Every structure is written in structure tokens, then in C-alpha cells.
Amino acid sequence: MTETVTPYGARKFGSRRARPVIVGVYAGAGGWQTPEHKGRLTRETAEDLRTLGFTMVRVKWRWRTHEIIIRRYLG
């Protein structure tokens, strides 16, 4: 499976080659949580997180932290 960044992700991070690292996940009932595995944010991982009930992710890319709504990221 090829890791892909969505068009929204490419605009947000300034590159199609961006590979932001997930440092937090948000679910309405539980608030912000540290993920069990700090993987890369790709279309596939965003879909998996959404299936698990998370609505936002906090990612790091190039010394900055971004909070992204998963639904918007997936477009």
C-alpha cells in the first residue's frame, strides 16, 4: 500500500512529499490522547483513525505542530 498525502495535506504542509508525524489524537468523549503508535499521517492512517472514532489529529512537521480535522484532511 502506497503512503499518500491528500491534496489538503499537500496544501497545508506545502509539499506532496510531506510526512507529518502523529503526536496526538482527539475524540469528543475522551479529549486529546497520546496515540499508541506515532506513525505518519497519510490518507490510510486518517481513514483508520476516523473508523476508530477520532475526529482530529495533532501532527508535527518541520518544527511546527498542526491540529487537523480528519474529515477535512480526507476531503
LUMZA-600345 format. One record per residue (C-alpha): residue in one letter; x, y, z. Coordinates in pm, whole numbers, padded with zeros to 5 digits, always signed. Example, Ala and Ser with C-alpha at 12.3 -4.5 7.8 and 13.67 -1.06 7.14 Angstrom:
BEGIN
A+01230-00450+00780 S+01367-00106+00714 
***
This chain:
BEGIN
M+00000+00000+00000 T+00148+00335-00103 E+00150+00611+00155 T-00021+00917+00013 V-00083+01267+00138 T-00420+01415+00045 P-00446+01737-00160 Y-00548+01918+00162 G-00235+01784+00333 A-00016+01895+00043 R-00157+02249+00068 K-00137+02256+00449 F+00225+02139+00466 G+00345+02292+00139 S+00451+01969-00028 R+00312+01646-00169 R+00615+01477-00011 A+00527+01588+00343 R+00529+01309+00601 P+00387+01461+00922 V+00414+01252+01240 I+00103+01197+01454 V+00165+01311+01814 G-00194+01329+01940 V-00548+01217+01856 Y-00879+01369+01965 A-01212+01205+02038 G-01504+01410+02167 A-01564+01191+02471 G-01202+01139+02569 G-01033+01462+02464 W-00672+01466+02346 Q-00482+01141+02385 T-00133+01022+02306 P-00152+00766+02024 E-00028+00414+02087 H+00186+00433+01775 K+00327+00762+01645 G+00305+00690+01275 R+00286+00915+00972 L-00035+01093+00875 T-00143+00955+00539 R-00481+00900+00379 E-00477+00543+00507 T-00394+00629+00869 A-00651+00911+00870 E-00920+00669+00749 D-00820+00418+01019 L-00833+00684+01293 R-01171+00805+01172 T-01303+00447+01186 L-01182+00426+01548 G-01389+00735+01636 F-01122+01006+01638 T-01212+01342+01485 M-00883+01537+01495 V-00512+01471+01487 R-00219+01671+01616 V+00085+01632+01391 K+00440+01764+01375 W+00606+01864+01051 R+00915+02080+01011 W+00936+02203+01370 R+00568+02304+01382 T+00264+02142+01537 H-00068+02141+01348 E-00416+02034+01458 I-00614+01892+01168 I-00977+01784+01141 I-00971+01436+00991 R-01286+01490+00783 R-01130+01800+00623 Y-00800+01618+00565 L-00978+01337+00382 G-01184+01584+00179 
***
